[in-house]
Each structure stands twice: as structure tokens, then as C-alpha cells.
């Protein structure tokens, strides 16, 4: 009597292979989403760094006003009016650019009192929301947890 060996795959083997393949594809999809989020976060941090350098360069160009404290502004202050002097124009353009380029973007500048004997170092602080989270159904806002801060110091 001749025995015939069964050939091919059973239904169970095919189902296990499909399950393993689907778990792998879900892992790849999660990896892709994580990479996109990290890339966006790095882009926002780069933009914040460029804006901090921009205002430091503006302050260096207008050194007398910087030393007189005309560039000092808190992150909670509103956008200053564009008229009057160069420092107001610079602050208006800078804060408007921050709010347009970064989600929830705002910035502050803190400079000590000028003293000829010490190096004049100002601190630039930029804040923004890195991600947008929230639960509208329960009125829960998680954006405070996603606030990022960049602090840069520069000598003028």
C-alpha cells in the first residue's frame, strides 16, 4: 500500500503566519508614527532656536536700547505695538513671528541692569506647545503638559 504524504499548509499554519505578519506590520506603523512625531518636535525646537538667535542679533544691532532695558519683556506680556522706536518694532515682529510659526508660541527677554564692569548677558525664553492633546467630551485640556521651553543666553 502506497502512502501519500500531504503537501501544502494547513489552515492553522496560514492563520498563525498571517497573525505574525500583522503584528509585525502594526509595529512598523507605530514606528513610523513615532518617527513623524519626533521629527515635528525637532523642527519646532529648531525654529525656536532660530527665533532666539534672531532677537539676540537684533539686540546686538541696537545695543544702546538693549542696555537701557527696552528689550525686556515677559512671556506673559502681550505683543507690543510696532511704533515708537526700533526696539518696539523688533519686539513686535519677533513676537508676531513666534505666534505664527510655533503653536502657542510666545517669548520673553530678561536682561540685568547694565554695568560697565560686568559682561552684559541677556536670557531669551521661548515657549510653545509641542503636541495638541485634549478631551473635548470631558473638558480636559492636556496642553499644559505639552509646553516646551527653550532658554538661550547671549552676551551683547
C-alpha positions as MATLAB code, in Angstrom:
seq = 'XXXXXXXXXXXXXXXXXXXXXXXXXXXXXXXXXXXXXXXXXXXXXXXXXXXXXXXXXXXXXXXXXXXXXXXXXXXXXXXXXXXXXXXXXXXXXXXXXXXXXXXXXXXXXXXXXXXXXXXXXXXXXXXXXXXXXXXXXXXXXXXXXXXXXXXXXXXX';
ca = [
       0.000    0.000    0.000;
       1.286    3.334   -1.045;
       1.205    6.219    1.454;
       0.730    9.699    0.115;
       2.257   12.465    2.157;
       0.032   15.508    2.478;
       1.585   18.575    0.940;
       0.836   22.226    1.446;
      -0.145   24.206    4.523;
      -2.958   23.650    6.943;
      -5.423   26.383    7.723;
      -3.969   26.761   11.211;
      -0.450   27.344    9.857;
      -1.737   30.022    7.498;
      -3.630   31.768   10.307;
      -0.533   31.806   12.536;
       1.585   33.216    9.701;
      -0.976   35.966    8.998;
      -1.129   36.824   12.715;
       2.660   37.112   12.981;
       2.778   39.240    9.829;
       0.020   41.559   11.098;
       1.787   42.081   14.457;
       4.961   42.995   12.580;
       3.137   45.448   10.338;
       1.468   47.095   13.342;
       4.904   47.519   14.907;
       6.196   49.182   11.747;
       3.194   51.513   11.644;
       3.821   52.550   15.260;
       7.491   53.136   14.485;
       6.546   55.382   11.550;
       4.134   57.449   13.668;
       6.741   57.861   16.410;
       9.333   58.985   13.864;
       6.942   61.601   12.440;
       6.155   62.995   15.909;
       9.837   63.191   16.810;
      10.629   64.894   13.515;
       7.937   67.519   14.110;
       9.192   68.129   17.644;
      12.752   68.613   16.380;
      11.510   71.026   13.713;
       9.711   73.162   16.310;
      12.804   73.212   18.553;
      14.953   74.271   15.588;
      12.555   77.103   14.743;
      12.560   78.270   18.368;
      16.362   78.298   18.363;
      16.432   80.361   15.172;
      13.982   82.895   16.618;
      16.068   83.202   19.800;
      19.169   83.885   17.699;
      17.196   86.386   15.621;
      16.205   88.543   18.589;
      19.729   88.362   20.042;
      21.102   89.668   16.744;
      18.511   92.458   16.718;
      19.530   93.381   20.256;
      23.209   93.421   19.273;
      22.368   95.754   16.399;
      20.549   98.090   18.819;
      22.982   97.754   21.757;
      22.139  101.062   23.472;
      18.420  100.202   23.684;
      19.301   96.710   24.950;
      21.473   98.138   27.701;
      18.703  100.598   28.622;
      16.280   97.667   29.132;
      13.989   98.470   26.210;
      14.003   94.826   25.050;
      12.927   93.326   28.383;
       9.572   91.560   28.025;
       7.860   88.741   29.938;
       6.428   85.672   28.215;
       3.016   86.589   29.633;
       3.057   90.122   28.180;
       1.081   90.830   25.035;
       2.592   91.686   21.676;
       3.882   95.275   21.865;
       2.791   97.920   19.383;
       5.014   98.334   16.344;
       5.535  102.066   16.570;
       7.716  104.416   18.516;
      11.245  103.074   18.329;
      13.337  100.284   16.840;
      13.119   98.073   19.941;
       9.298   98.127   19.874;
       9.334   97.290   16.162;
      11.787   94.429   16.773;
       9.743   93.017   19.646;
       6.507   93.318   17.660;
       7.956   91.470   14.660;
       9.615   88.832   16.858;
       6.551   88.043   18.980;
       4.259   88.044   15.936;
       6.598   85.637   14.140;
       6.722   83.376   17.205;
       2.957   83.188   17.498;
       2.622   82.444   13.771;
       5.419   79.859   13.490;
       5.056   77.932   16.746;
       1.796   76.544   18.173;
       1.050   78.686   21.210;
       4.428   80.348   20.720;
       5.484   83.207   22.952;
       8.798   84.604   24.095;
      10.390   86.631   26.837;
      13.638   88.514   27.307;
      15.341   89.168   30.626;
      18.415   91.379   30.903;
      20.179   92.537   34.061;
      20.860   96.174   34.805;
      23.747   97.359   32.652;
      27.099   97.681   34.376;
      30.317   98.597   32.522;
      32.327   96.302   34.787;
      30.347   93.124   34.014;
      29.569   91.242   30.842;
      26.039   92.080   29.659;
      24.224   88.733   29.242;
      20.539   88.512   28.378;
      18.327   85.430   28.640;
      15.861   84.607   25.855;
      12.999   82.244   26.750;
      10.656   80.798   24.126;
       7.658   78.627   24.991;
       5.370   76.621   22.698;
       3.048   73.604   22.723;
       4.777   70.603   21.218;
       1.691   68.458   20.728;
      -2.032   69.068   20.651;
      -3.912   66.949   23.152;
      -7.307   67.275   24.702;
     -10.563   65.593   25.562;
     -13.410   67.820   24.454;
     -16.071   65.487   25.821;
     -14.813   65.841   29.400;
     -13.368   69.370   29.017;
      -9.872   68.134   29.876;
      -7.022   70.118   28.401;
      -3.623   68.420   28.394;
      -1.804   71.227   26.529;
      -0.127   72.463   29.714;
       1.701   69.129   29.869;
       2.968   69.591   26.323;
       4.523   73.029   26.843;
       8.169   73.108   25.790;
      10.675   75.794   26.727;
      13.905   76.841   25.059;
      16.234   79.104   27.022;
      19.229   80.768   25.392;
      21.702   83.181   26.903;
      23.733   85.606   24.852;
      26.296   88.280   25.566;
      25.701   91.628   23.901;
];
